[in-house]
Structures are given as structure tokens and as C-alpha cells.
Amino acid sequence: MINLAIVEDEDSYAQQLTEFIQKFQEESGNYFKVTRFSDGDEITNGYKGQFDIILMDIEMKLMDGMTAAEEIRRLDQEVVIMFITNMTNYAIRGYQVDALDYVLKPVSYFAFSQKLDRAISRIRKSDSKIISVEMPSGVKKLDIDNIFYIESEGHNLNFYTSAGEFSVRARMADFEQQLSEYNFFRSNKGYLVNLKYVDGVENGACIIAGKQLLISRSRKSDFMNALTDYMVGL
């Protein structure tokens, strides 16, 4: 099931796109759950990262599609965004939000079906392992391979990733369980580390991204065994 959003303020175009999707579904065997939004602010308000593909009109009354796409990209790096427009001068700004393509009005089924097929291919090519992290502003999708380590600090968790650092209010135990099958190991009470990024072990600590993260004495043997198993399996 592919979750697809149509963000279009004109009912006639929204209906046409819905009919095209139904036709494409019958021809391709792909199944869609389609959700319609009438303006950019509707989809961004409480966005939960639930969509695989977003068809976004650019010109809308309250929040234009480009602004909505920028807000969505802050939370969701994976969703495929395709703009619906009768103007091609948005191409440069489209690259800034990693838009896959443009559907030009008036929309023809043949062109639309080709672009939709391309969007589905992008979804299937991505073999990234994604987790969702609850943020005050919504849900952030995070590629597991980009996480260096997670640090527990009071009631907060600090995520150290290749894209930077951020903090959320959460329990370490929740993420330890989610990430255990992806070569993450609890080196001590305060750190959950990605074994992929361990550059070495010295003085009772593992080195990740130039930082020394303490390995507790009680976990040292298990940590070294887990690291060895990971390296052997590469």
C-alpha cells in the first residue's frame, strides 16, 4: 500500500488526479491510499510523516506548495514530492526541497503515469532503514545509517547524526529496542552507539566521530563481542 497525498485547492484537478491514480492502480497492480488536502497549511499542520508520495499544487491561497514542501522537508527527508503547476519557473526552488518532478497543467494521463511510475521506483530503490522520532513540531524521519550514537541526558535523548545534532524528550529503552537489530549496542547507561562508526577502543571507551564514549565495566565483554561479530560480518 502506497500512501499518497494530493494537495490541490481546485476540486476539478484533485478529482482528475484521483481518477488518474485509480486508472494507474488498475493497470500497474500498485495499491494506493489517497488523502486530499485543499491547502498547504492543511498537510503541514500536525504532519506525521505518513506519506510516501505527495502531489503538491504550487499556487494555493493560504500556504503555497513550495512553502509547505519546505516545512515538510524539515521533518521528512524521504517522502517523494512532485509539484503540480502550470509554470516551469519554479524548477530551481524545487531542487532546494528535493522535488522529484513536475506535473504540468493541463495534466495528461500518459505524462502523469510515467512520473508516478518514477516516483514509485524511487521509493523502492531506497533501502534505507527509517525510524520516526517524535518532535515538538511533528515527526522527524531519520535514516538509521546516519546515526552515530544517542546520548541520554536527564529526560532527554541527544541524537548525534551525520546531518547534525538534535534533542527530544524520550526514553533510551524505546530506541534501544528498535535499534538492537541494526548493530546498535548500549555501551553504558548513557550511550547507545552505532557499531558501524566505532573507529577504535582505548582506555575503556569507544571512539566515534572523534569522541570517546565510556564503556561500562559490566558491558565491556559483551560490547567487544558485539563489535567483533559486526566486523566479521562486514
C-alpha positions in Angstrom: 0.0 0.0 0.0 1.4 3.4 -1.1 0.2 6.4 1.0 -0.3 9.3 -1.4 -1.4 12.8 -0.6 -3.0 15.2 -3.1 -2.6 18.9 -2.1 -4.7 20.8 -4.5 -7.2 23.6 -3.9 -9.1 23.2 -7.2 -11.6 20.4 -6.9 -11.6 19.6 -10.6 -7.9 19.0 -10.7 -8.0 17.0 -7.5 -10.8 14.8 -8.9 -8.8 14.3 -12.2 -5.7 13.2 -10.3 -7.7 10.8 -8.2 -9.2 9.3 -11.3 -5.7 9.0 -12.9 -4.4 7.3 -9.8 -7.3 4.8 -9.8 -6.6 4.0 -13.5 -2.9 3.7 -12.8 -3.7 1.3 -9.9 -5.7 -0.9 -12.2 -3.0 -1.0 -14.8 0.0 -1.4 -12.6 -1.2 -3.5 -9.7 0.1 -0.9 -7.2 -2.4 0.0 -4.5 -2.8 3.5 -3.1 -4.4 5.1 -0.1 -5.2 8.6 -1.3 -5.7 11.6 1.1 -6.8 15.0 -0.3 -5.8 18.3 1.2 -7.1 21.7 -0.1 -4.2 23.8 1.0 -0.6 23.7 2.1 -1.4 24.5 5.7 -3.7 21.5 6.0 -1.0 19.0 5.2 1.8 20.7 7.3 -0.4 21.2 10.4 0.5 18.2 12.5 2.4 16.4 9.7 3.3 12.9 10.9 5.5 11.6 8.1 2.8 9.2 7.0 3.0 9.7 3.2 5.2 8.0 0.6 4.3 10.4 -2.2 2.9 14.0 -2.1 1.4 15.6 -5.2 1.6 19.3 -4.3 0.0 22.2 -6.1 2.2 25.3 -6.0 -0.3 28.1 -6.2 -2.7 27.9 -3.2 -4.4 30.6 -1.2 -3.3 30.2 2.4 0.1 28.4 2.1 1.7 27.9 -1.3 3.1 24.5 -2.2 6.7 25.5 -2.1 6.4 26.8 1.5 4.6 23.7 2.5 7.3 21.5 0.9 10.0 23.4 2.8 8.2 22.7 6.1 7.7 19.1 5.3 11.3 18.6 4.3 12.4 19.8 7.8 10.7 16.7 9.2 10.7 14.2 6.4 13.7 13.6 4.1 12.2 10.5 2.5 8.8 11.4 1.1 8.7 11.9 -2.7 7.4 15.3 -3.6 6.0 16.1 -7.1 4.7 19.6 -7.8 1.6 20.3 -9.8 1.9 23.6 -11.7 1.3 25.5 -15.0 4.6 27.4 -14.5 8.1 25.9 -15.0 10.0 28.8 -13.4 9.9 27.0 -10.0 12.4 24.4 -11.0 15.4 26.0 -9.1 13.4 26.3 -5.9 12.2 22.7 -6.4 15.7 21.4 -6.2 16.0 23.1 -2.8 13.3 20.8 -1.4 14.5 17.8 -3.5 11.4 17.7 -5.6 11.4 14.6 -7.9 9.5 16.1 -10.8 6.7 18.4 -12.0 3.3 17.6 -13.3 2.4 20.4 -15.7 -1.2 21.6 -16.0 -3.3 20.7 -18.0 -2.4 17.1 -16.9 -2.4 14.3 -19.4 -2.7 10.7 -18.2 0.3 9.4 -20.1 2.7 12.0 -18.7 1.2 11.6 -15.2 1.5 7.8 -15.2 5.2 8.0 -16.3 6.0 10.4 -13.5 4.1 8.4 -10.9 5.9 5.2 -12.0 9.2 7.1 -11.5 8.1 8.2 -8.0 7.3 4.6 -7.1 10.7 3.5 -8.4 12.4 6.0 -6.1 10.5 4.6 -3.1 11.5 1.0 -3.9 15.2 1.9 -4.7 15.6 3.3 -1.2 16.8 0.6 1.0 17.3 3.0 3.9 16.1 1.9 7.3 14.0 4.6 8.8 12.8 5.3 12.3 10.3 8.0 13.3 11.3 10.4 16.2 8.6 12.4 17.9 9.5 16.1 17.9 7.6 19.0 19.4 6.7 20.2 15.9 5.8 16.8 14.5 7.5 13.6 13.5 11.1 13.5 12.1 12.1 10.6 9.9 15.6 9.5 10.5 17.8 7.2 8.5 19.3 4.7 10.9 22.6 4.6 9.0 23.1 8.3 9.6 23.0 7.9 13.4 26.5 8.0 15.1 25.2 7.5 18.7 22.4 8.5 21.1 23.1 10.0 24.4 20.8 10.0 27.4 20.8 13.3 29.4 18.1 13.6 32.1 14.7 13.1 30.5 16.1 13.9 27.0 17.9 12.0 24.3 20.6 13.7 22.2 20.9 12.3 18.7 24.3 12.7 17.0 24.0 12.2 13.3 25.8 12.9 10.1 23.3 15.7 9.5 23.9 17.3 12.9 22.6 17.1 16.4 19.1 17.4 17.9 17.4 16.5 21.2 14.0 15.0 22.0 12.2 14.1 25.2 12.2 10.3 25.2 13.5 7.2 26.9 16.6 5.3 25.9 14.9 2.0 26.3 12.4 2.8 23.5 15.2 3.3 20.9 17.4 0.5 22.3 14.7 -2.0 21.5 14.0 -0.5 18.0 17.7 -0.4 17.0 19.0 -3.6 18.5 18.7 -5.5 15.2 20.7 -2.8 13.4 24.0 -3.1 15.1 23.5 -0.7 17.9 24.8 -1.5 21.3 24.3 0.1 24.8 27.9 0.8 25.8 26.8 2.1 29.2 23.7 3.6 30.8 24.1 6.9 28.9 25.1 5.8 25.3 23.6 3.8 22.6 26.2 3.5 19.8 26.2 2.5 16.2 28.9 -0.1 15.8 29.3 0.9 12.2 31.0 4.2 13.3 33.3 2.8 16.1 36.8 3.8 15.0 38.6 2.1 17.9 38.5 1.2 21.6 41.0 2.6 24.1 41.2 3.5 27.8 37.8 1.9 28.4 36.0 3.9 25.8 34.9 3.5 22.2 35.8 6.3 19.7 33.1 7.6 17.4 33.4 10.8 15.3 36.4 11.8 17.4 34.7 11.5 20.7 35.4 9.0 23.5 32.3 7.3 24.8 32.7 5.3 28.0 32.1 1.6 28.0 31.0 0.4 31.4 32.9 -2.5 33.0 29.9 -4.7 33.2 29.2 -4.3 29.5 32.8 -4.3 28.2 32.9 -8.0 27.3 29.5 -8.0 25.6 30.4 -4.8 23.8 33.7 -6.2 22.4 31.9 -9.4 21.4 29.3 -7.5 19.6 31.9 -5.3 17.9 33.9 -8.3 16.8 30.8 -10.0 15.4 29.9 -6.9 13.5 33.4 -6.5 11.9 33.5 -10.2 11.0 30.1 -9.9 9.3 31.2 -7.0 7.0 
